[in-house]
Amino acid sequence: MLLGSTARLPLAGMTDKPATANGSVPGPAPAGAAASTIPFNRSGIEGQEAQHIGQSVSIGQIAGDQSYSRKCQALLEEVLGAPKVLLATSCTHALELAALLLEIGPDDEVIVPSFTFVSTANAFVLRGARIRFADIRPDTLNIDENQIESLISPRTRAIVPVHYAGVGCEMDALLAIARQHRISIVEDNAHGLFGKYRQRWLGTFGTLATQSFHETKNITCGEGGALVVNDPAFIERAEILREKGTNRSRFFRGQIDKYSWLDIGSSYVMSDVLAAFLYGQLEVWQQIQEKRRRIWHHYDAELRDWALARDIRCPIVPDVCEQAYHMYYLILPSSKIRQALIAFLKSRGIMAVFHYLPLHLSPMGQRLGGRPGACPVSEAASDRLLRLPFFNSLDPASQGRVIDAICDFEF
Ligand SMILES: *Cc1c(COP(=O)(O)O)cnc(C)c1O
């Protein structure tokens, strides 16, 4: 089934981070009650987070770049095989750091998918760059590599692919285009940590890549992120820009006896208190991914035939991808049916939510030159996609309730 609808929703705002109103509840599950509300997201607590935070406080390491930050960075570097991982205050800030490192400026253009979170583009808009919005592929909803050549100009400096739902973009094609035109790739890997494309970790393809540890992501510390530096030539400057333009990181390692202001920069260092929480998640990352893998496959096993018979599309994961199990979505035949299903599920206490409103149609995107119809696949996905409740602690009974409700839905 193709994404062809031209019906459009009003541009209400961003929806990547559901507030309580559209389905996210904080904290652990309320006890019992089969009829309780099933949120779209619930922050996952794996067990040792509070202990690690207690430890960071009791040893007096509450600022950044101390033992828990180093442990998180070392773990990520080891698993991913990346030359350097630097924790940051958010994925948004890691993207800003990437834009600074690449020295993106007002004469430059950056290609981003329209179907993404605002920060993917905004980090480069902050540097004065011109954003060229690319449409997405109808199957994976990832940036359409076949449209990129037509967006490249002599001013193009970077492409920012987003591995939507943790399913890898066509990195072979993207890397070939980037090499040919000598432009950089910055992977916005907010969804894709621990996913793979052709057996290689997502987040290790771009010159730079960014991770998010926001509470809506697979691995979280509430608010946080990381910059993955895959080209070692950027490591030293990345450390400086992240530390207010100073070489404080080298000072901390005892490599110099005083630190000073060397470059532009800002304050992107994560507190060790949050890194302690994050470590409680990262140390069990395989268990987290296994929980999410099971939830994803349970939805898929129960819903795929039902959907197929009704012209409803389930996620497509190409053979070359090992997905990161970030979400499960349905693409309904029309916006109207999608809204009806949201309302129907809500009547059964189930919070399912739509996703990105295309950036090129947002008020800011239109000021940047976006026009209705420019990215038709993004527009259709935005109108018709529905994300189902998906979080680490989603228990089989609750998931069964979601599946039963969907199968009871008639249109
Ligand atoms: C969540 C998200 C971000 C922003 O992450 P923060 O850590 O909240 O700044 C950026 N890009 C994508 C694709 C995201 O999903």
PDBQT file of the ligand as one rigid body, heavy atoms in Angstrom, charges set to zero:
ROOT
HETATM    1  C1  LIG A 501      13.901  12.752  20.691  1.00  0.00    +0.000 C 
HETATM    2  C2  LIG A 501      14.525  13.202  19.422  1.00  0.00    +0.000 A 
HETATM    3  C3  LIG A 501      15.428  14.275  19.383  1.00  0.00    +0.000 A 
HETATM    4  C4  LIG A 501      15.697  15.160  20.558  1.00  0.00    +0.000 C 
HETATM    5  O1  LIG A 501      16.204  14.510  21.646  1.00  0.00    +0.000 OA
HETATM    6  P1  LIG A 501      16.473  15.315  23.004  1.00  0.00    +0.000 P 
HETATM    7  O2  LIG A 501      17.404  14.412  23.743  1.00  0.00    +0.000 OA
HETATM    8  O3  LIG A 501      15.138  15.442  23.690  1.00  0.00    +0.000 OA
HETATM    9  O4  LIG A 501      17.062  16.618  22.674  1.00  0.00    +0.000 OA
HETATM   10  C5  LIG A 501      16.044  14.574  18.193  1.00  0.00    +0.000 A 
HETATM   11  N1  LIG A 501      15.785  13.875  17.075  1.00  0.00    +0.000 NA
HETATM   12  C6  LIG A 501      14.914  12.850  17.071  1.00  0.00    +0.000 A 
HETATM   13  C7  LIG A 501      14.698  12.095  15.805  1.00  0.00    +0.000 C 
HETATM   14  C8  LIG A 501      14.243  12.496  18.235  1.00  0.00    +0.000 A 
HETATM   15  O5  LIG A 501      13.352  11.502  18.214  1.00  0.00    +0.000 OA
ENDROOT
TORSDOF 0
